[in-house]
Amino acid sequence: AGVNELKIDDAPLPKSRNLDVLSEFEKSKSKKTASFVVVGHVDAGKSTMMGRLLLDLKVVDQRTVDRLRKEAETIGKSSFALAWVLDQRSEERSRGVTIDVATNRFETEHTAFTILDAPGHQDFIPNMIAGASQADFAILVIDASTGAFESGLKGQTREHSLLIRSMGVSRVIVAVNKLDMVAWSQERFNEIKDQMSGFLSSANFQHKNIAFVPVSGLQGDNLVRRSSDPAASWYTGPTLVEELENSEPNARALASPLRMTISEVYRTMQSPVTVSGRIDAGSLQMGDAILIQPSGEKAYVKSILADDAPVDWAVAGQNVVLHLSHVDPAHVRVADIICDPAKPIPRADTFTLKALAFDFLMPMQVDVHRGRLHAAGRIEAIPALLDKVTGSVIKKKPKIVKPATVARIVVKLDGLVPLEAGQRVVLRSGGQTVAAGLLE
Ligand code: GDP
């Protein structure tokens, strides 16, 4: 036993108050929480729109934006200032200025929102998969300026829509952006709305779960405040924020066993093993014993932060920071799952997936993405082709699966990974998404 181990074992165990967390939650009347991802073609205006939203909601102040604008002007790109609002906030985080994963948060009267995964990362799709697997809904940003929409629908708009749906996101708010560039043409808006409605229903979004808002992210029109441009007066529907408020978050699995995917691990004054992430299911409180998978190591919850403030307990749907004790940092990694020691998530190296094929599938090497986890694996077998609607078997043991069809496939991983039925998984190959689906 090294010095480290002694230190880990000698500290007194944190005390639990043994609260009935679910009844505390009922009593607390906390604000509704909701998380969303922002997707869409590169340059559609995702970062600019979120920067403007945070400015107009006064989450960031004008001084910050002015400073960024000055910096942007020095490289001749003053319009980038808003887009840098998000980048800057994640940079602050990496320098340790703020320690909460949910840096990009804002509140409206009834709801506390989290923007999952700031857009504009290099490695966008894997980040989007991680974000979408925790999102209640998505904002799909479309560039309405001439020609851009048409090329987008062939490319990333299409892939992103199919992916978020496969990851279980059922509500999408389409922000038809840059309408200032087409003089707020209602005709253009309707054209995009018609095409996208058709496409999104074929991607399995229900009609009632699709909304369209004409916006200018750059100018902040119809995001928080209504457009004052007379050319935009034909639109009298909800603003983007009103559409967000009108969206019902997914039901939280409050009474299920604890599951929390770790999105960051770091060292703080409070604990050498501090983790952040979202509680996917169940609840936890100070003093709880937890189990970390796949290492199978136990730890204790020393203290909890939610929205940067210390709390005694937290429930599914919340983004939290946990200070852990009695655990060696070597056993705690990004993408690991914290769970209830009495009902831990199992580990497996083989799983069966009911998958929508984006491309041709056959026995082949694949990268498996589940939340933040990436693992190497291989499609080992294809037991059946399934009916897209009913899920019943159409054909047994097909040699190949065609794009846009559904199949049951067996994937073998190179190592043990925490897995359970109901998780959403994406398979990629050569940087392309080849399939996405639900673990059986
Ligand atoms: P992202 O790649 O989707 O995050 O796109 P950005 O937010 O970086 O925006 C790409 C470009 O489009 C930038 O030059 C923005 O200034 C510009 N842009 C974004 N939104 C609007 C808008 O509403 N109107 C106009 N005219 N330009 C916009």
Residues whose N, C-alpha, C, O or C-beta is under 5 A from the ligand:
A	BS01	GDP	H41 V42 D43 A44 G45 K46 S47 T48 M49 S79 A83 G120 N177 K178 D180 M181 V215 S216 G217 L218 Q219
